[in-house]
Amino acid sequence: MCEFSKQVLHVGEMASGVQLTIPVYRLKSAIAGPKVYIQANMHGAEVQGNAVIFQLLEILKNVEFKGEITLVPYANPVACNHKNGEYTLGRFDPITGVNWNRMYHFNDAIVAPFTEQFLQAGDDEIEAAFKQLLLDEIVNKLEHNQYGLTTGQRIAYQLQRMAQQADIVLDLHTGPISSKHLYCPEYAKDSASYFNIEHTILIPNEFDGAMDEANFCPWWTLQTEFQHLGRKINFNKESFTVELGSQEQINLEVAKEDARGILSYLTYKNVLANEYFKPVKMTRYACYLPDYKAFYSPMGGMVDYLAEFGQPLPAGEPLARILRMDNYGDDQLDKELNDPIHYLSLDHEVLPILHFASASVNQGTELYKVFNKFFVL
């Protein structure tokens, strides 16, 4: 049996004084093991992760595991409630315009001095001291910033304070209209095959403000710095952004399968004590981040999205077609320019991953994101 607890975390206040709160669930085993942190719904419309956390809680009640698992649904209460009519707009902070998932913290200047100080220390001492240093950095941001913090920073740093104590961090997201895909650090490439996810984007050890980067970049940077000084050490920390399909919808049955895929990975990482959860056999495609390309609409109009996700699209085959009713009847003048139907294609093979949520687009709208130069993982 595991120890179960629930905490309500206060992460901010509204103008009326109403508290912004986040539920935090913890499952702690009597058996020592890795610490896992899983959060969902940092972006308001990306709600499927909440259903996956529900299914994880349901499954883990009856499964033997090691260590401690922290699960945080509704990670951003501002974004969850940022509605405009029937749409949820919570991808960007409405006050600052900054992406909610670009507000986490990592100061790489702390790594080199730390490495020199602890070069002769034991592995366990190094790990504990560096984890404390990362925590102190976040606490200092939260509690000793005399000029204050934005709403987004305050939420992000409190989430990061929990995540930074974990060995494994999973940040659950979705796309607009999207296939399932995984953002995976290049050094953790072998782990990608243990998720039940068909598409993997391999990302470099570079920090750009996201939750996954805030957790794997410090440890990988530390390992690399030790290696430069002649010492090989592996802290076995991994962090991923898990994209669970399309936004603005949940499916509890699909969420159960998504949860099983996560548990397959956690079995591989020695969190679960048996081999009940195993990766599904499938063709897994991957590409490196520079080859994950956005395709922008060359014109405004109404879009019929044609390309299927997860299927290689040959060169010249249409991604989409655009309806321009304002051109109807003008094709007798110049058919190529004034045809009401325009087909959009590329001159090389790609693998479509996601597309814009609306059929109504302006010129320059990001229509599709695709794998270019992809390969089987």
N, C-alpha and C positions, 0 to 999 in steps of 0.2 A: 504493500500500500504506500501511496505517496502522500505528502503533506500538501494540502490545497489552501490557498489564501487569496483573498481579493482586497485590493487597495483602490481607493478613489484618489487620484492624483490631481491636485489643483495646479493648473498651468497658466492661469491668467485671469483677467477680469474684464467684463464688458463695461461700457460707459454707464450703465445703470447700476453697476456694482455686482451684477450676477457673476458667479464664479464659472470659469471655464474648467471643466473636469474631464479626466480620461480614466476609464477603468483599466486596472492592471491585474492580471491573473498570474499567479505563480504556482508551479507544481514542483515540489522538491522530493527527490528520492532519498531513501536511507542509504543507497549505494552511491559512493563517490563517482563523479564523472564530469563530463564537460558541462559548461553553462551555455544555454541557448537563449537568444532573444529574438522574438518575432513580432513585428508590428505591421499594421495595415491602415489604409485610408488616410495617408498623409495628404493626398490630393482628394478633394471633396467628392468627385464623381466616381472615384475608383474604389467601389464598395465590395467587390467580390472577396477581397481578402478578409473582411469581417466574417463572412460565411465560412471561409476556410479555417479561421481561428475557432469559430464555434465547433466545427467538425473535429479539429485537433483536440479540443477540450473533451469532447464526447469520447473520442477514441482513447485518449491517454488515461482516462479513468480506469480502463480495463487492460492496460498494456504496461508491462514492466520496463522501466527505463532507468538510466543512470544520470546522476547530476541534477541540474535544475533548469527548468524551462519557464521563461517569462513570456507572456503573450499580451499584446497591447492592441486591441481593436480601437477604432475611432481615434487614431493617434492625433488628429488635428480637428478639434471641435469647431474652430472657426470655419475651416474649409467645408466640413460636413454640412454646415447650415447655410452656406453661401449660395442661395437659390435665386434664380431669375426666371419667373414663370415656372415651366416644367423642367428647366435645366439646372444642373448643379455646376457652378462656375469655379469651384475651389481648386484651381491649379496654381494661381498666383495670389500673393498677398494683395488685397484690393487697395491697400494704402500705399505700399512701396512699389508694387508691380513685380516683386521678386518671386521667382519660383519657390514654392514652399519647401521643395526638396533640394534647395541650394543654400541652406542657411546653417549647416553644421560646421564644426570647427576642427581644424588640424593645423598646427604651427610646426612645420618641419624643421625649424631652427632649433628645436629642443633636442633633436635626435643625436647630432654629433657630440655635443658636450656630455650627454648621458652615456653614450657608448664609451667614450674615453674614461669616464668615471668608473664604469662597471665592467671594464674589459676583462678583469681577472676574477669577477664574481661568478658564483654558481648559476646555472640556468634558472632554477626556481627563484633565487634572489633577484635576478635580472627581471624576470617576468612580473614578480610582485611589485618591484620598485617602478617599473615602467607603467604598469597599470595604474599605480597610485599617482604617478606624474600626469598621466592623461586625465585622470579624475580631477586632480588639483587644478588643471588648466580649465576644465569645464566649470568647476565650482567657483573659480575666480571670475570667470565670465558672468556667471549667474549672480553672484553675491557681492562682488567688489568692483562693479563697473559704475563709477559715479555719474556717467552720462546716460546710463540706462540702456535698455534693449528694445528692439522692435518686438511686436507681438510674435512674429514668426521666429525670431531668434530665441525668445524665452521658451516657446514650445519646443523648438528643435534641441536646445541645450538640455532641457529636462529629459527628453527622450534619449539623447546621447549619453547622459549621465547613467542611465540604466544599461544601454546597449554596450557601453565601453567596458563593462565588467564581464561581458560574455566572450566565449571562445568562438561562437558561431552566431552570426547575425543575418536574419532574413527580413528584407523590407518588401512587403507585398504591395504590388501596384497593378494597374491595368492600362491598356492603351485606349485610343478612341474607339475604333472598330478594329479588332486586333486578334492575331493568333497568340498563343502562349509563347513566351520567350524569356530568356534568362540573361541577365548581365553578369558575367563571370570574370573575375580577375584572371589574367593570363596564367599566373602561377598555379591556379587552382583548376586548370583545364580538365584534369582527370575526374574531378568531382561532378562536372556537368552531366556526365552520363548516368548519374544516380538519381537525378530528378526525372520525372516523367514529362519532360518538356522537349519539344521537337527542335527548337531553334535557340542557339546560343550566340551571344555577342561577347567576344573576348576583349576585355578592356585593360588598358595599361595601368601601372601603378602611379597614377596621377590624380591629385585631389582637385575636384571641381565643386565641392560643397555638398555632395550627396551623402546620404546615410551609409550606403555600402562602402564608399571611398573613405569616409571618416573613420571606419572601423578596420578596414584591411590595410589602408595606406600606412598608418603609423607602424604597424608590426612588420610589414614587408620592408619599409624603409629602414627600420631598426636592424632587421636581419642583414640587409644589404650593407649597411654601415659596418656591422661586425665583420662581415666577409671581407670588406676592404682592408680591415685591420688584421686579417689572418685568422679569424675565428668563425667557424661554421656553427650555426645555431638555427633551429627551426621551432618557432613558437606554435605552429599548427593552428593559426587563426584564419578563419574564412568568413567572407561576407558577400552576400548576393542581393541584387534586386531581382525579384521574381514577378514577371508580368503574367497575369492570370487571364488574359483575354480582354473583353471589351468593357468599357465604363458604363455607368448608369444602370447596371443590372446585376442581380445575383441569381445563382442557381445552386440550391443546396445539394443536389445530387452530384453535380459537377464538382462542387466544393469538397465533397467527400473523397472524390478521386484525386483532387488537388492535394488534399491533406495526406492521402496515402503516398503520393509522390514525394512530399516533403519528408514523410517518415521513412521512405526508402533511403533518401539521402542521409537522414539522421542515423539510420542503422549502419550505413557505411562509415559514419563518423563515430561509431561506438557509443551512441547515446542510447539506442534501444538494445535490449539485452538478448533479442532473438533475431532470427532471419525471416520473420513473417512478412515483412514489407520488402519487396524486391523491385528493382527498376523494370518497367515494361520494355519489351523488345520493340524497338522502333528505329527508323532512320532519323538520326539527329544531324541537322545541318548547323554549321557555324561559320562566322566570319569575324575578322578583326574590326574593331571600332571604326578605323578610317574607311573601311569598306561598307559600312552601314550608311546607306545614302538616302537622302530625302529627295523626292521628285516633286517639283513645284509646278502648279498649273500655269501653262503659258497664256491662258486667257480666262476671263470670267465666264460663268454659265452654270448650267445644271448638269451634274456629273452622274453618269451611270458607271459604277465601279465594276470592272469586268474580271480582273485578275484574281485568281483564287490564292488564298494564303497557303504557304507551305509547299506549293508546287512550282518547280522551276519554270520560268516563263521564257520561252525561246526569243531570240532577237527578232524584232519586228512584230511580235504578237502584241495586241493592244492591252495596255494596263486599264484604260478607261475610255469612254467616249463622252464628249461634251455636247449638250444640246444648246443651240443658240437660236431661240425663236425669233429674235430680232433680225436674223438673217434670212428668215423664211421668205421665199419669193425673189430674193436678190441673187440666187445662184445662177440665174441666166446671164448676169453681167460678168461674173468671174467666179466660176464654180469652186475653185480651190480656196479662195478667200472667203466666200460668202455662203458656202454650204451650211445649212443649219446643224449638221452632224459633223463633229471633228473627232477623229480617232487619235489617241495618244500612245506612243510606243517608244521603245529604246532600241538602240542598234546593237545591244549585247544582252546575253542571258542574265536574268536576275531572279531573286527569290522574294516575292512580296510577303511582307510581315504584317503591316497595318495600313489603314487608310483613314482619311478625315471622316469625321462623324456625320457631316451634313452633305446633302447633294447640291446645295447652293454654295458656290465658291466664287471668290474674287480672284483676279489675276494675281499670281504669286502665293496662293494658298498651298500649304504642304499637302499634296494629295495622297501620296504613298511614301512609306519607308520600306526599303528593299535591301536585301543582302546582295552585294556585288562581290565577285571573286569568292564565292562561298565554297565550302568543302564539307565532306561527311566527317563528323566528329568521331 
